[in-house]
Amino acid sequence: MPLARHAASLLPVLAMTMGATAHGAQDYPKGPIRFIVPYVAAGGSDLIARIVGQALTKAWRQQVVIDNRPGAGANLGAEIAAKATPDGYTLFESTIAHTVAPSLYRKLPYDIERDFEAVTELASTPFMLVVKQSLPVESVADLVALAKSKPGTLTYASSGVGGPSHLGMELFKYAKGVDIRHVPYKGAGQYMTALAGGEVDMTYSGIAPVMPMVKAGKLRALGVGSLKRTALAPSLPTLDEAGLKGFEAGTWYGVHVPAGTPHAIVTMLNRQLVAILHEPDVAARLAAEAFDVVASTPKEFAAFVHSEIVKWAGVVKRAGIRPSSPVASTGSSADFAKHIGFGPHEMSVMMASSGPIE
């Protein structure tokens, strides 16, 4: 009776699984959930957290409290979340910043892979390559040809060293073998004004800040840095279509929980979050803010995070980027800078730089 023996052998496993589920998630959640967002209120990261948090509150009938903990380039919030009790009552919103940080800082008080469990990637925001109207290019091919004819002459703006716009353009430069000078500004508002005024030639930016200027004819869009076209500009080709095969660089938003959180709770969180992301009203609200829903499994998200760490480590190394990642202005940023090994000069650069990656 091989089948009977096999069934009998599964009984202890099933009993253990049911016990673990009962222990870890049977009555979860039975109290408020803290959702740590490592950025200030009103930014993109905060917005998506509040949309998801409201939906979770409705589904669970338990309050999801958004806890904004900005500072040190989103690393202070990560440190707080990593040290939280792994019981499912602390969620952490992770972003591209946490996969770039290992390459920007000499040491960190957390490891996004070791100290956290991946739950799901909520959504991503594609970036757009745009140029000033007076630049004589109509396509990515034209831009590459112009850059190669004038090495080191063209300029691109970013919101600060180590941010998505900076790293995305460095990836572009490497992929096409061009030399375009980086001009960092203190935030998106400054560099968008500079670009519209013709002070710099181009930027690689999130869609939301640049679309109004593109529609107004003040900037020219050449492509989006996602593998599929965006619904906000469906006629615009992807950079992959424009000849940069496999090019993908934007920002993304995910959920992690402290390492050691029961597997049953991680699974329950994933299922609930994925269900919420596919609710028509939630999906519509996210789409209106230029977010593309992802809703991955924990395994898929963990693999994605690892690939991002590897990819951006290569970009940071090739670009020779020093550890001066943008940080938020909080009382604890200086202490954090000392903790991660910054010297006096690096601390002064860090404290004077722009706001955090969102």
N, C-alpha and C positions, 0 to 999 in steps of 0.2 A: 504493500500500500504506500508507494512513494509519495503520492499526493497528500495522503493523510499525515504521513510523517512530516512533510514540508509544512503543512498547515499547523501541525502541533508545534513545530519549531518556531513559528512566527508568534505564538501566543505571548511568550515573555517580552518580545520586542514591542508588540502592540500594547501590552500592559504598561511598559515603561513609557511609550510615547504618550498614551492617554494620561498617565500620571504626570508627565512633564507638562502636558498641555494644561491639565487641571491646576498644577502648581503655578505655572507661569502666566496663564492668560485667561483662565476660566472666568474670573471676576474683574478682568481688566477692561477698561480703566474704572476705578472706583473713586477717583478724586481728580482734582485739576491737573492739567498737563502744562509743563513749562516748555515753551518753544524758544530757544535762544537764537537770536538773530545777531550776528556779529557786526552790524552796521547801524547807523542812525536811523531814526524813523523817517518815513516818507520817501526813501529811496526804492530802487527796484527790488532789492532783496526783501525789504520790509513789506512792500506791497504784495508780493507773491505769498509771503508767510502769512499775512493777514487774510488773504483770500482763502488759502488752504486751512488756516486756523479756524475761521468762521465755519467752514464746511465740516471740519472735525467736531467742533463744538455741537453743531446741529445733529450730526450722526451719532455721537457718543452720549449726548446730554451731560457732558462734563466740560467745564470751561477750559479752553486752551488759551493760556496767557502768553502773549508775545513779550519776550524779555530782551530788549535791545541792549547789547553789550559791545559797543563799538570800541575800537582802539587797536593800535599797532598793526594796521593792515589786516584786520579781521582775525588776528591771532589771539587777542585777549579773550574773545568770546569762545574760541576753540579750546583754549586752556581751561576755562571755566567748565565747559561742557564735558571735556575729557575726564575731569575730576569728579563729576556728578555721580550719584549713586546709580548703578546700572539696573534700574527697575522698570524702565519704560515710561517714567514720568518726567524725563528730560529729553527733549528732541533738540537737535542742532541743525541749523541750516548751513550747509557747506556750499562753497562756490569754487570757481577756478582759482581764487586766491590761495586756497588751502592745498592745491597741487603745485602751485608755483613757489610757495613759501619755502619748501625744503631746499630749493636751489638759490633762494635769495638771502637766507639767513644762515649763519654759521651753526647755530643750534637753536632748537625750538623746545618748548616745554611740553610738547605733544607730538604725536605721529598720527597723521590722519588714517593710516592703514592699521597700525598696531593698536591704537587707543580708542578706535571707534568700530562700530558695526555699520555697514552700508545698509540702508533701507530702500531708497529709491531715488532716482533722478527725477525731480518734479518736472522741470521744463528747461528750455534753453532759449537764448536770444541770439539770433544771427547778427553778425556785424557786416557793415557795408563799406566798401572802398569807394571814397568820393574824392573828387578833385575840384579845385577852384575853377570857375567858369572860364577864366582867361587862359588856362593851360590848354595848349593845342593838342588834346588827345580825346578820342571818342570811344576807346576801348582799352582793355587790359594790354592787348598787343601793342597799341600805340604808346601806352605809358612805358612799357618795358623798353621799346625801341628808343624813346626819348631819354629815358634814364641811362641807357647804355651809351648813348651819344654824348651825354653830359655827366659822367660819373662824379658823385659827390656834390652836385650842384642843386638838384631838386631836394626839397625838404618835406618832411611829414610831421604833423603835430600829434601829441598824445596828452592824456590827462595825468601823466606821471610815469616815472621809471618803474618797470615791472608790472604795469597794468595791462589789461587785455588789448588796448589799442597799440601800445608799445610792442608787446610780444607778437601780436598778430602781424604787424608790419615787418618785424624782424624775420618772422617765418616766411613772409612774402618775398622779402629781399633775398633770403637764402635760396628759396625755391627757384627764383628767376635769375639769380646771380647779378643783382643790381646793387648799386651804391647810392642810397638815398639817406640824407642826414636827418637825424632825430632832433626835434625841438619839443622838449617837454613843457607843459603848462600846468598851472595849479587848478586842475579841474576841467570838466567838459565845457562849462560856460566860457571860460577864457579861450580855450583852443578853438571852439566853434566860431567865436567872434573874430579871432585872428584869421581863421580860414576864410570866412566870408569876406573879410577885409583884404584878402590877398597877401597877408604876411607870410603864409606858408602855402605850399602847393597842394597838399592832400592830407587825408587822415583815414584811419580805419576805425570806424566807430559803431556803437550800437545803433540800430535803425531808428529808434524813437527820437534821439536828438537831431539826426540829420534829415529825416524825411520831410519836415516842413520846409527846410531850405532847398531840398531837391525839388519839391513840388513848386516852390516859388521861383525856381530857375536861378537861384544863387549858387548852387553847387551842382556838379554833374556826377551821377552815380555810374560806376563801371561794373560792379558785381557784388554779390553777397558771399560771405565766407561760410556757407553751409552746403551740405551735399544735395539739398533740394531747394527749389526756389521758394521764396517767401510769398505768402498770400498778400502781403502789404505792397509788393512790387512784382507781380507775377511775370511781367515782361523782361525783368532784369535777369541776366544769366548769373549762374553761380560762378565762382572763381574756378571751380572744378571744370565746368563747361568751357571756361575761357582759357584753358590750357594748363591749369595748376592741378593736376590729377590728385584726387584725394584730399585737397586742401579743405580744412575745416578748423576754424578758429573763431570763437565767440565767447560768450559767457554762459554759465549754466548754474542751476540751483538744485540742490539735493537735500535729502534728509539723512542724517546719521544719528546713531544713539551711542552712548558710552559702551565700550567693550565689556562683555560679560552680561549684557542684557539677555534675558532668556530667549532662546531661538523662537519659541512659540509666540512671544510678544513681537519680535521682529517680523515674523510671518504675518501676524494679525495687522500690524501697522502697515506693512506693504500692501496687503489686500485692501485695507480701508482707504489708503492714500490713492492707490490706482483707481479704485472705484470712484472716488471723489473727482479725480482729474478728468474722468470720462463723463462726468455729469454735464449735460448741455449748458447749464447756466455758468458753471465754473469754467468750462472750456471756452465759452464765449467771452467771459471777463478777462481771461488770460490772453486770448487772441487779440482783444482790443488794446492790450498793453504791449503787444509785440512779443509775447511769450509763445513758444512752440511746445506743446505738451509732449513729454517723453514717457513717463510712467514705466520705468524699467523694473526688473526683478532685483533683489539684493545681489545676486551673483553677477548680473549684467552691470549693475552700478559699480560694484567693487572692481570689476575688470576695467571699466571705463576710467575710474579714478586712478588706477595703476598706470594705465596708458597715458593719461594726462601728465602724471608726474614724470614719466620717462620723456614724453615729447617736450615739455617745457624745460626740463633740465638741459636738453640738447640745445634749445633756442637760447637760453640764458648763457650757456657756456660759449656758444659761437658768437653771441653778441657782446661778450665781455661785460655783462651787466654786473655792477657792484651791488652789494647788499644795502640798497637804500630805498626799499619798497615803501610806497605811500602809507601813511598811518593816520588814524583819526586823532584829533586833538583832545586827549583826555588826561587827567592827572596821573594815570598809571603808565602812560606811554614811555616816559623816560626810564622808569624802573624796568619796564619790559625790555627796552633797548639795551640796558646794561646786562640784563639776564641772558640775552641771546648773543652777547659778545661784541657789541658795537663799541668802538673807541670814541673819543671826544669828537673827532671830525665827522665820523659816520653818524653819530647821534645828532649833530647839528644839521646835517643834510636831511636826515630822516624827519626831524621835528619841523623842518621848514617845508617839507614836500606836501603834495596834495592829499586829498581825502582818500578813503579806502576804496578798494576795488569793489564794485557792485555788479 
